[in-house]
Amino acid sequence: MALAGCGEEDRGFTTYTPEPTPSPAATATPSATAQSPEDQPGGAGDETPIVHRFELTLGDEGFEPPEVRVPAFFALRLTVHNRTAIEQTVTVDHRPPMTVAGGDDGVATIEGLAAGRHRVTLEGAPFEATLVADPAVAP
């Protein structure tokens, strides 16, 4: 049998390259060591909680404004601007009191309030304000 031409003979074969087999690490099946997004840094649940900020000014005539609407059930950040010359103690609905020096500002974080009306009182004075925790108020 003689070869035709100087090149290799074409025998009609097609070169077959098998697809690579995925390694066990590349499969999509969950393993015992897989972490949920909650467990991974920056994953679900690592969001900054919503905190609604509001302010009250305390003067010689009491709180201004006398009533503030806040979202129910969300954490609150209260800033009290004490415009009196003396130290004042402010309490929100029987929670731990906040003391604010005369002419200074005080800040307190309040856990979410249930829907309804909540008193803000001033120690030793008849002044008070009302927080109206309303589920319809957006944080």
C-alpha positions as CSV (number, residue, x, y, z in Angstrom):
1,M,0.0,0.0,0.0
2,A,1.4,3.4,-0.9
3,L,0.8,6.7,0.8
4,A,-0.6,9.4,-1.3
5,G,1.4,12.6,-1.1
6,C,4.0,13.6,1.4
7,G,1.7,14.5,4.2
8,E,-0.1,12.3,6.7
9,E,-3.0,10.2,5.5
10,D,-6.5,11.4,6.6
11,R,-8.2,8.4,7.9
12,G,-11.5,10.2,8.7
13,F,-11.0,10.2,12.4
14,T,-12.3,13.0,14.5
15,T,-10.3,14.0,17.5
16,Y,-12.3,13.7,20.6
17,T,-11.5,15.7,23.7
18,P,-13.6,14.6,26.8
19,E,-15.2,17.3,28.9
20,P,-13.3,17.8,32.1
21,T,-15.0,16.1,35.1
22,P,-15.9,18.7,37.8
23,S,-14.0,18.3,41.0
24,P,-16.0,17.7,44.2
25,A,-15.4,21.3,45.3
26,A,-17.0,22.7,42.1
27,T,-20.3,20.8,42.5
28,A,-23.4,22.6,43.7
29,T,-24.3,20.0,46.3
30,P,-24.3,21.4,49.9
31,S,-21.8,20.1,52.3
32,A,-21.7,19.9,56.0
33,T,-19.2,22.9,56.1
34,A,-21.3,25.1,53.8
35,Q,-22.2,28.4,55.4
36,S,-25.5,30.3,55.0
37,P,-25.3,34.0,54.0
38,E,-26.1,34.8,57.7
39,D,-22.8,33.1,58.8
40,Q,-20.6,34.9,56.3
41,P,-19.1,38.3,56.9
42,G,-21.1,40.9,55.1
43,G,-23.8,38.4,54.4
44,A,-27.5,38.6,55.2
45,G,-28.2,39.9,58.6
46,D,-25.1,42.2,58.8
47,E,-27.2,45.2,57.8
48,T,-27.2,48.2,60.1
49,P,-30.4,48.3,62.1
50,I,-32.8,51.0,61.3
51,V,-32.7,53.8,63.9
52,H,-35.2,56.7,63.8
53,R,-33.7,59.9,65.0
54,F,-35.7,62.6,66.7
55,E,-35.1,65.6,68.9
56,L,-36.6,67.4,71.8
57,T,-35.6,70.8,73.0
58,L,-35.9,71.5,76.8
59,G,-36.3,75.1,77.8
60,D,-37.7,77.1,80.7
61,E,-41.2,76.4,79.5
62,G,-40.8,72.7,79.0
63,F,-40.4,70.4,76.0
64,E,-40.6,71.5,72.4
65,P,-42.3,70.0,70.5
66,P,-44.8,68.7,73.1
67,E,-45.6,65.7,70.9
68,V,-43.5,63.7,68.4
69,R,-44.7,60.9,66.2
70,V,-42.2,58.0,65.8
71,P,-42.3,54.6,64.1
72,A,-43.5,51.8,66.4
73,F,-41.1,48.9,67.1
74,F,-38.0,50.5,65.6
75,A,-35.0,51.6,67.7
76,L,-35.0,55.3,68.4
77,R,-32.2,57.8,68.9
78,L,-33.3,60.7,71.1
79,T,-31.3,63.9,71.2
80,V,-32.4,66.3,74.0
81,H,-31.1,69.9,73.7
82,N,-31.1,71.3,77.2
83,R,-31.4,75.1,76.9
84,T,-31.8,75.6,80.6
85,A,-28.9,76.6,82.8
86,I,-29.1,73.5,85.1
87,E,-28.6,69.8,84.7
88,Q,-31.9,68.0,83.8
89,T,-32.9,64.4,84.1
90,V,-35.2,63.1,81.3
91,T,-37.1,59.8,81.4
92,V,-38.9,58.1,78.5
93,D,-41.8,55.9,79.8
94,H,-40.1,54.4,82.9
95,R,-36.8,53.6,81.0
96,P,-33.4,54.4,82.5
97,P,-33.1,58.2,82.9
98,M,-30.8,60.4,80.8
99,T,-29.0,63.3,82.5
100,V,-28.2,66.3,80.4
101,A,-25.9,69.1,81.6
102,G,-27.2,72.7,81.5
103,G,-26.7,74.2,78.0
104,D,-25.6,70.8,76.6
105,D,-27.1,68.1,74.4
106,G,-27.7,64.5,75.5
107,V,-28.3,61.4,73.3
108,A,-29.9,58.2,74.2
109,T,-30.9,55.1,72.3
110,I,-34.4,53.7,73.1
111,E,-35.4,50.2,72.1
112,G,-38.5,50.1,69.9
113,L,-41.7,51.2,71.5
114,A,-45.0,49.4,71.2
115,A,-47.7,51.2,69.3
116,G,-49.3,53.9,71.5
117,R,-48.6,57.0,73.6
118,H,-45.4,57.1,75.7
119,R,-44.6,59.9,78.3
120,V,-41.3,61.8,78.4
121,T,-40.9,63.3,81.8
122,L,-38.6,65.8,83.4
123,E,-37.5,65.0,87.0
124,G,-38.7,67.5,89.5
125,A,-40.8,69.5,87.1
126,P,-44.4,69.3,85.7
127,F,-43.2,69.4,82.1
128,E,-43.7,66.4,79.8
129,A,-43.8,65.5,76.2
130,T,-45.5,62.6,74.4
131,L,-44.0,60.1,71.9
132,V,-46.7,58.6,69.7
133,A,-45.4,55.3,68.5
134,D,-47.3,54.7,65.3
135,P,-46.8,51.6,63.0
136,A,-47.8,53.9,60.0
137,V,-44.8,56.2,60.5
138,A,-41.9,55.2,58.3
139,P,-38.5,54.9,59.9
